[in-house]
Amino acid sequence: VLTLILAESELELVPEELKSHPSVRAAARRRDKRPVRTLLDASVHHDALSDYPDGERRGRPDLTHFFLLLGLDSVLNRTGNLRLLVHTRNDELIRVDPATRIMRNYNRFTGLMEQLFRNHVVPSERTPLLRLEEGWTLKHVLEKEAAGAHVTVLKEGGSPVAPAKWAAERAAAGGDACVVIGGFPKGDYRSDVTAFADATVSFHEDPLSVWTVAMEVIAHWEAVAGVFERA
Ligand SMILES: C[S@@+](CC[C@H](N)C(=O)[O-])C[C@H]1O[C@@H](n2cnc3c(N)ncnc32)[C@H](O)[C@@H]1O
């Protein structure tokens, strides 16, 4: 099983300090919600974020949306070979049941995440497809959720290796594998994630998007795991 972690994802509710900003209030009013109950979204709250710490990278729920769509729909997941975890900038951990079907529509996804932040579980405690837990540093996530696994951190500027070669080498080594992808649009990991990784690698000399990197990892792991039965 491959554990894929989207780390330090820019997924959060509107912070208290931004709740009175005119663009935040207007957007919340349009949706008939209290500002602090809405997801921070750079495409809507860009004015508020322009002058806010780390504002150039915050409010990117779309990265988590793409990551979950790609992972949950993959054949790797359908064949029981993938575990997805989302870690957030505020050290929450979202556990994802492999049977979850994430809505394609971004606005509906936003609503689901707001419900998750409010109730900590969706759709319900009886059928907990997504569960949010607080107090998980990335170090703690890797210690507990990747215990015994080989941890590869993907990072622009890591040791260069092609995705196919990386997957072949990891498969040949045997054992469980865990891959960490940054869930932010620019900049670097805020924690010293490479200190608790077994390898820090780069797939390409250029910066790649979250979904491109996730696609490469999943597709090449599918190849080495032999999940497609056709010759
Ligand atoms: C949009 S990037 C963030 C940009 C940032 N400069 C970086 O790569 O550290 C989000 C994540 O995609 C992955 N990524 C981006 N470019 C990559 C590359 N060339 N090789 C491997 N992973 C990459 C990393 O996990 C990164 O944290």
The ligand as an SDF file (V2000), in Angstrom:
LIG
                    3D

 27 29  0  0  0  0  0  0  0  0999 V2000
    3.2660   23.8240   -6.4640 C   0  0  0  0  0  0  0  0  0  0  0  0
    4.5060   23.0340   -5.5880 S   0  0  0  0  0  0  0  0  0  0  0  0
    5.1090   24.1680   -4.4920 C   0  0  0  0  0  0  0  0  0  0  0  0
    6.2470   24.8910   -5.1400 C   0  0  0  0  0  0  0  0  0  0  0  0
    7.5390   24.8560   -4.4070 C   0  0  0  0  0  0  0  0  0  0  0  0
    8.4580   25.7870   -4.9660 N   0  0  0  0  0  0  0  0  0  0  0  0
    8.1580   23.4970   -4.2470 C   0  0  0  0  0  0  0  0  0  0  0  0
    8.1640   22.6490   -5.1600 O   0  0  0  0  0  0  0  0  0  0  0  0
    8.6810   23.2160   -3.1620 O   0  0  0  0  0  0  0  0  0  0  0  0
    3.6590   21.9140   -4.5550 C   0  0  0  0  0  0  0  0  0  0  0  0
    4.3760   20.6230   -4.3560 C   0  0  0  0  0  0  0  0  0  0  0  0
    4.5500   19.9410   -5.5890 O   0  0  0  0  0  0  0  0  0  0  0  0
    5.7060   19.1330   -5.4980 C   0  0  0  0  0  0  0  0  0  0  0  0
    6.6270   19.5170   -6.5710 N   0  0  0  0  0  0  0  0  0  0  0  0
    6.6600   20.6810   -7.2430 C   0  0  0  0  0  0  0  0  0  0  0  0
    7.6440   20.6730   -8.1650 N   0  0  0  0  0  0  0  0  0  0  0  0
    8.2380   19.4660   -8.0510 C   0  0  0  0  0  0  0  0  0  0  0  0
    9.3170   18.8300   -8.7530 C   0  0  0  0  0  0  0  0  0  0  0  0
    9.9760   19.4410   -9.7360 N   0  0  0  0  0  0  0  0  0  0  0  0
    9.6380   17.5670   -8.4010 N   0  0  0  0  0  0  0  0  0  0  0  0
    8.9640   16.9200   -7.4190 C   0  0  0  0  0  0  0  0  0  0  0  0
    7.9450   17.4770   -6.7320 N   0  0  0  0  0  0  0  0  0  0  0  0
    7.5890   18.7240   -7.0450 C   0  0  0  0  0  0  0  0  0  0  0  0
    6.3260   19.3300   -4.1350 C   0  0  0  0  0  0  0  0  0  0  0  0
    5.8660   18.3190   -3.2730 O   0  0  0  0  0  0  0  0  0  0  0  0
    5.7730   20.6820   -3.7760 C   0  0  0  0  0  0  0  0  0  0  0  0
    5.7720   20.8760   -2.3860 O   0  0  0  0  0  0  0  0  0  0  0  0
  1  2  1  0
  2  3  1  0
  2 10  1  0
  3  4  1  0
  4  5  1  0
  5  6  1  0
  5  7  1  0
  7  8  2  0
  7  9  1  0
 10 11  1  0
 11 12  1  0
 11 26  1  0
 12 13  1  0
 13 14  1  0
 13 24  1  0
 14 15  1  0
 14 23  1  0
 15 16  2  0
 16 17  1  0
 17 18  1  0
 17 23  2  0
 18 19  1  0
 18 20  2  0
 20 21  1  0
 21 22  2  0
 22 23  1  0
 24 25  1  0
 24 26  1  0
 26 27  1  0
M  CHG  2   2   1   9  -1
M  END
$$$$
